[in-house]
Amino acid sequence: MPESSTSQPDARAVAMAASSTALYTAPDTFSQSPLATAKFSDLKTWTSIPSPKSGEGVWMLQFDSDHKILYSTGFNLGLVWRIVMP
């Protein structure tokens, strides 16, 4: 289950994506902190998104609004994974 907090995500985020209602961020490496999301209506409350390790970290995030899928690419592994968002 994702954990909510009132703190901001890792300040070293290297990737961001957005839907019409939320912002998604990725840190420079998954070993430091997980992906995080916050609704635009409440950018003070961030929720961790469970995600697998991806080698050297995330390079890019892309959100497919038609299918509500968040895609992640890795620095050295290419397309790493996708997650269906609520």
ABEGO torsion letter per residue (X at the ends): XBBBBABBBBAABABBBBBAABBBBBBABAAABBBBBBBAABAABBBBBBBBBAEAEBABBBBBAAAGBBBBBBAAAEBABBBBBX
